[in-house]
Structures are given as structure tokens and as C-alpha cells.
């Protein structure tokens, strides 16, 4: 059976009566990032394979997102044509309860 028939996130029977494999996934956490500067920030998570997260956060604004506790949030500052990686924050430090 081709690998495309396996879905690792659900425990249900597939075509032909084959039970799919469930792979353990790390727990996700709710995070909050607040831009307390006067510049626009681009935040990005790039250390999770096969997963993409990028958002613009305007001055004085906050963004909530879910990710894995081992993720790292990159904070980029700068203009339209260039940006500078100004910080890398472990996402478990951004965890919030609600």
C-alpha cells in the first residue's frame, strides 16, 4: 500500500481493512507574542519540519498561535526589502493559559 494512504493523525481503518499507524505527536501549546516596539515585526517558526508559520505583528499588537513546545520563534525587524533577525525566543517562554 502506498505511503499516501497513511494518515498519522487519526486512528481509523483505511481501504482494505488495514489499521493505520498512529505516531505520537508532541503536545501543542498556546502562545502569545506582543510587539512592544515602534516597528513592524515579522515572526516566523522555521525549526519544525514540514510546517510553516509566519505573521506580521504591528507595533503595540499581539498575536496568539498554537505550536509545539520545542519550537523557536524568530523575530525579524526591518523594511520591505530587507530584514534583520533580531531575536529567537523559545516558544515555551511565550506559553499562555488562555
HUMOVEN-V712826 format. One record per residue. RES is the residue in one letter. PSI is psi in degrees with one decimal (* if undefined). Layout:
res->(RES RES)
psi->(PSI PSI)
This chain:
res->(X X X X X X X X X X X X X X X X X X X X X X X X X X X X X X X X X X X X X X X X X X X X X X X X X X X X X X X X X X X X X X X X X X X X X X X X X X X X X X X X X X X X X X X X X X X X X X X X X X)
psi->(131.5 151.6 -22.9 -16.8 -6.7 128.3 111.4 -2.7 -11.1 146.9 75.7 161.2 141.2 178.2 138.1 7.6 14.5 128.4 127.6 159.7 136.6 128.0 137.6 135.5 144.3 153.4 139.4 156.7 152.8 128.1 156.6 127.3 131.1 129.4 102.5 26.9 -177.2 12.8 153.4 138.3 144.4 121.4 144.8 140.9 120.7 2.7 9.5 116.9 142.3 32.4 140.1 133.0 125.5 133.6 151.0 134.6 114.9 159.5 133.2 0.8 160.2 154.7 134.7 142.5 157.1 137.6 -176.2 150.6 -24.8 3.3 153.8 130.8 120.6 134.9 118.4 138.0 159.3 -170.3 -167.9 -37.9 -11.7 153.0 156.1 129.9 107.9 -17.3 152.3 121.5 125.6 130.1 -23.8 -19.7 -16.5 1.7 141.1 158.3 -29.5 *)
